[in-house]
Amino acid sequence: MAHRDYVRPDTGASAREPGRVVRDRGWARHLHTSVRCSGALLVLLLGIDWGTGELTWWRGALWLTLAALLFVVLCPPRVSAGEGWFDTRSLLCRRRVRTDLLVSVRVPDGVSRRLVLRDALGGRVEIDPAVLVDNPELWHRLDEDARRSAAGGLLRYGTQELREVSERVDRETALAVFRASGLEP
């Protein structure tokens, strides 16, 4: 499919180049959204207290702390990948997994759909599959290295999960091509 040879228009470099690091293109947009939501909550709470005459320094500090906690919860992890590795960085921690040494890919039960990648060295990364769908370059890096792990006999669990993500990426890429060419289904 076209996403395997995706070329960024601004650089002319494809995701197939060894040593090239690819990043989540939507991270900044999601970060700005989390800042706006936290700021709106702070302004709303301070405005209500100010309007009722209840605003004190300690209540202001409490609302600021609440807004900061909301930001921490909403702040998206920064996702990047290179040949043989996949990395997520949040405000509190950084996790890296060797994708050329993957041993399992799981989708745990729960409310949010996450892919959990584990490598032979004990590394573990959780990622939202939507990030891979929105960033074909990231998906290509993960897919290529996962195939290497499977060919080497390391990847024993998760080929079905990877296949499902692959189908979703292919479907979204095809829809994007149709939209860009004016042939929306």
C-alpha positions in Angstrom: 0.0 0.0 0.0 1.1 3.6 -0.4 1.9 4.2 3.3 4.9 1.9 3.0 6.7 4.4 0.7 5.3 7.5 2.2 7.5 10.5 1.4 7.2 13.7 3.5 6.8 16.6 1.1 8.9 19.0 3.1 12.0 16.8 3.3 11.8 14.3 0.4 12.9 11.7 2.9 11.0 8.4 3.2 10.5 6.4 6.3 12.5 3.6 4.7 15.8 5.5 5.2 17.8 3.7 7.9 18.7 5.8 10.9 15.9 8.3 10.2 13.8 9.2 13.3 10.0 9.7 12.7 7.7 11.4 15.1 4.0 11.9 15.8 2.9 14.8 13.6 -0.2 15.5 15.7 1.5 15.8 19.0 1.8 19.6 19.1 -1.9 19.9 18.3 -2.9 17.5 21.1 -0.6 19.4 23.5 -2.2 22.7 22.7 -5.6 21.2 23.2 -4.6 19.9 26.7 -3.2 23.4 27.5 -6.4 25.1 26.4 -8.7 22.7 28.4 -6.6 23.2 31.5 -6.5 26.9 31.0 -10.3 27.1 30.4 -11.0 25.1 33.6 -8.7 27.5 35.6 -10.4 30.6 34.1 -13.8 29.2 34.8 -13.1 28.3 38.4 -11.4 31.6 39.2 -14.2 33.5 37.4 -16.9 31.8 39.5 -15.0 32.4 42.7 -14.3 36.0 41.8 -17.9 36.6 40.7 -19.3 35.3 44.0 -16.7 37.1 46.1 -15.2 33.8 47.4 -11.8 34.1 45.8 -8.9 33.9 48.2 -5.3 33.1 47.6 -5.6 29.5 48.9 -8.7 28.8 46.7 -6.8 30.3 43.8 -3.9 27.9 44.5 -6.3 25.0 44.8 -7.8 25.8 41.4 -4.4 26.2 39.9 -3.4 22.8 41.3 -6.6 21.2 39.8 -5.9 22.7 36.4 -2.3 21.5 36.5 -3.5 18.0 37.4 -5.9 18.1 34.5 -3.0 19.1 32.2 -0.9 16.2 33.5 -3.7 13.8 32.7 -4.5 15.2 29.3 -0.9 15.8 28.1 -0.2 13.4 25.2 3.0 11.3 25.2 5.5 12.2 22.6 6.0 9.2 20.3 9.0 8.7 18.1 10.6 5.7 16.3 13.8 4.8 14.5 15.3 1.7 13.1 15.0 -0.9 15.8 13.3 1.2 18.5 10.1 2.8 19.5 9.9 5.5 22.2 7.2 7.3 24.2 7.9 10.3 26.5 5.4 11.7 28.8 5.8 14.4 31.5 6.6 11.8 34.1 8.6 9.0 32.3 10.2 7.8 29.2 9.8 4.3 27.8 11.6 2.6 25.0 11.2 -0.8 23.4 13.5 -2.5 20.9 11.1 -3.2 18.0 13.7 -5.5 16.4 13.5 -7.7 19.5 9.7 -7.7 20.0 8.3 -10.7 21.8 4.7 -9.7 22.2 2.1 -7.2 21.1 -1.1 -7.2 23.2 -4.3 -5.3 23.4 -5.4 -5.4 27.1 -9.0 -5.4 28.1 -10.3 -2.0 29.2 -12.0 1.1 28.3 -9.3 2.6 26.1 -7.7 0.6 23.3 -4.0 0.4 23.7 -1.2 -1.6 22.1 1.3 -2.9 24.6 4.7 -3.7 23.0 7.2 -5.8 24.9 10.7 -6.7 23.9 13.2 -9.4 24.8 15.1 -7.0 27.1 12.1 -6.3 29.3 11.1 -3.0 27.7 7.4 -2.1 27.6 5.6 0.7 25.7 1.9 1.4 25.6 0.6 3.3 22.6 -2.8 4.4 21.2 -3.3 2.7 17.8 -4.8 6.0 16.6 -1.3 7.5 16.7 -0.1 4.8 14.3 -3.1 5.3 12.0 -2.5 9.1 11.9 1.2 8.6 11.3 1.9 6.1 8.5 5.7 6.6 9.0 5.5 5.5 12.6 3.5 2.5 11.6 6.0 1.6 8.8 8.9 1.6 11.3 7.0 -0.6 13.8 5.7 -2.9 11.1 9.0 -3.4 9.4 10.8 -4.2 12.7 7.9 -6.4 13.9 8.3 -8.4 10.7 12.0 -8.8 11.5 11.2 -10.0 15.0 8.6 -12.5 13.7 11.0 -13.8 11.0 13.7 -14.3 13.7 11.2 -16.3 15.9 11.0 -13.7 18.7 7.5 -12.3 18.1 5.2 -15.1 19.4 2.1 -13.1 20.4 0.4 -10.3 18.7 0.6 -10.9 15.0 -3.2 -10.7 14.8 -3.2 -7.4 16.6 -0.6 -6.0 14.2 -2.6 -7.2 11.2 -5.7 -5.4 12.5 -3.7 -2.1 12.9 -2.3 -2.7 9.4 -5.7 -3.0 7.9 -6.9 0.1 9.7 -3.8 2.1 8.5 -4.4 0.9 5.0 -8.1 1.8 5.1 -7.4 5.3 6.5 -4.6 5.9 4.0 -6.9 4.9 1.1 -9.7 7.2 2.4 -7.2 10.1 2.7 -6.1 9.5 -0.9 -9.8 9.5 -2.0 -10.4 12.7 -0.1 -7.4 14.4 -1.6 -8.4 13.5 -5.1 -12.0 14.5 -4.6 -13.4 10.9 -4.9 -14.8 10.6 -1.4 -16.9 7.5 -0.9 
